[in-house]
Amino acid sequence: MIYVVATLELKPGSTDAAIEAATPCVIETRKEDGCLSYDLNQDVLDKSKLVFVERWTGMDALKAHFHTPHMAAWREKAADLVASSTIEIIDPADVKTL
């Protein structure tokens, strides 16, 4: 299993549009083979920060996700809404759940 944490800093005034644009991608991604979870979160103190938290069965599933039509549509819309982003791919050797 791998984890992805994608943090987006949005351009001023684009939060609602970004959430609206991301919603179809979230819906379709959750249907993909290999997607264990795919959540979009908003920072409660900074509404212009969104964080995707994802769990995938492995890199092959994640790579396939990058080439889906809904990801292409999201990337196209996000280009005008996102000021910066950081994507972390975490391949854990051992994850403890509390």
C-alpha positions in Angstrom: 0.0 0.0 0.0 1.1 3.6 -0.7 -0.1 6.9 0.6 -0.3 10.2 -1.3 -0.7 13.6 0.4 -1.2 16.4 -2.1 -1.3 19.9 -0.5 -2.7 22.7 -2.6 -2.4 26.5 -1.9 -5.2 28.1 -3.9 -5.2 31.5 -5.5 -7.2 34.1 -3.6 -11.0 33.8 -4.1 -10.8 30.4 -5.9 -11.7 28.0 -3.0 -15.3 27.4 -4.0 -14.4 26.9 -7.6 -11.6 24.5 -6.7 -13.8 22.4 -4.5 -16.5 22.3 -7.2 -13.9 21.4 -9.9 -12.4 18.6 -7.7 -15.6 17.0 -6.7 -16.2 15.0 -9.9 -12.6 13.8 -9.7 -13.0 12.6 -6.2 -16.2 10.7 -7.1 -14.6 9.0 -10.1 -11.3 8.3 -8.4 -13.0 6.4 -5.6 -14.4 4.0 -8.3 -10.9 3.2 -9.6 -9.3 -0.2 -9.2 -6.6 0.0 -6.6 -8.0 3.1 -4.8 -8.5 2.3 -1.2 -9.4 5.8 -0.1 -9.4 9.3 -1.7 -10.4 12.2 0.4 -10.3 16.0 -0.1 -9.9 18.1 3.1 -10.0 21.8 3.7 -7.8 23.5 6.4 -10.1 24.8 9.0 -7.9 27.8 9.7 -6.8 28.6 6.1 -9.7 28.0 3.7 -7.3 28.5 0.7 -5.5 25.3 1.6 -6.8 21.9 0.3 -5.3 18.5 1.1 -5.9 15.3 -0.8 -5.2 12.2 1.3 -5.1 9.0 -0.7 -4.4 5.3 -0.2 -3.6 3.1 -3.1 -2.8 -0.6 -3.4 0.5 0.2 -5.1 2.3 2.4 -7.6 0.7 0.7 -10.7 -2.7 1.8 -9.5 -1.5 5.3 -8.8 0.2 5.6 -12.2 -3.0 4.4 -13.9 -4.9 7.1 -11.9 -2.7 9.8 -13.4 -3.9 8.9 -16.9 -7.6 8.9 -16.3 -10.0 11.4 -18.0 -11.2 12.8 -14.7 -7.6 13.6 -13.6 -7.0 15.3 -16.9 -10.2 17.4 -16.4 -9.1 18.3 -12.8 -5.6 19.3 -13.9 -7.0 21.5 -16.6 -9.4 23.3 -14.3 -6.9 23.4 -11.4 -4.3 25.2 -13.6 -6.2 28.5 -13.1 -7.1 27.9 -9.4 -3.9 26.6 -7.7 -1.1 28.9 -6.7 1.3 26.0 -5.6 1.2 22.4 -4.7 3.2 19.7 -3.0 2.7 16.0 -3.6 4.2 13.5 -1.3 4.1 9.8 -2.2 4.7 7.6 0.9 5.7 4.0 0.6 5.6 2.8 4.2 7.5 -0.2 5.4 5.4 -0.4 8.5 2.3 1.7 9.4 0.8 1.5 12.8 -2.8 2.3 13.4 -3.9 3.7 16.7 
